[in-house]
Amino acid sequence: MASQTESQIIVIGAGVVGLSAAIAAQKRGFAVAILDREGPAAGASAGNAGAFAFTDILPLASPGILKKAPKWLLDPLGPLTIPPAYALQIAPWMFRFWRACSPARVAHSTAAQTALMDLSKAELEPFLQETETVSMLRKEGNLQLYESEAELNASLSGWKVREQHGIEFHHLDAARMAEIQPGLASRFTHGTFTPGWYSIADPKLYTLALADHFRQRGGRIEKVDVIGLRPVEGGVDILSKDGQARRTSQVVVAAGAFSHRLARTIGDNIPLETERGYNTTLPPGAFDLRTQVTFGGHGFVVTRLSTGIRVGGAVELGGLDLPPNFRRSETMLKKAQAFLPGLKPQDGTQWMGFRPSLPDSLPAIGRARAAPAITYAFGHGHLGLTQSAGTARLVADLLAEQTPNIDLSAFSPYRF
């Protein structure tokens, strides 16, 4: 028999989105508990690139990616790959991704993404002040590098869209690039600098600090392997591997790449897949990095954290169950050595994590139709940290039955 908990709200997921939503709900006066099978910052929130990429409004699903994809997919260690063992399983998702690449859908997704980015940027610093983490914020910008004028020209349509949305950027030649970031290989002849690109000192330490703040305000975090949801009169039963059913008045599903499995238990088939991301974190001092550097043609970034230099990125659409292929980390590190000749590659730590992704590059934010006591907040892809404060505001609005200040129709869990 289900046991009544003291919490009005239970958030499933102790990553940056779940913790941010839980803190925002606390601020509205709710009693909140968090359940996570591993605890805070165990997934993608620990190993991401640490960027608040508010200028990254263009969806991955776009005509441009369709042009690059065939070449990339032929390289098993390239920027985008699908392991052969997973190709058949991901085919329906890829079909939806292909449909999302039409110009009309890209324009729709870009407008929605921009609205969520603007909200997230507006909410970020007040949220950092509230959680006493503002000292971890860095405003060092991002430098996108190109190996030829032709590669820069191919990117201009995307920069034009950003310009239309009021995003500041500056195209640079090699001399001006060197002023911002010395030590670049001479093969990079052009670049684009976006000063409005923020970062966090270390994403894992930030997420753990949010967990501490949540506990200090009376929140409870339990290690529980949740396996299902069951709507009941007046709330929801949360089913877990330990055999206990925890009953609560409202549930927020923010379990990242595992969220669709929980949604499926109430009949919602949401096409969530995983962009498996890889990186290597080198010790502090491995390179004199002054801004985050993006090698867009190779699908990875290099970021300065308080805990080291992180080299990572790329997209492997391989689901949750295949073993990691750390040759991808090694390939990016070798390229980084060539692109940043002074980089010291020794003593790095490899990592692989799951970025939860929907075909149109937008998250699912909204209430479950069959169970309005369940709110979904997942599928942010590589933008979970970026959009965490904005998503938290939207979730808190939904929980408090207040009208969100952006249109959530584009983020409907049922749009597919």
Summary of the structure (lengths in Angstrom):
residues: 416
radius of gyration: 20.8
end to end distance: 35.6
largest distance: 69.6
contacts: 1474
relative contact order: 0.21
helix: 37%
strand: 26%
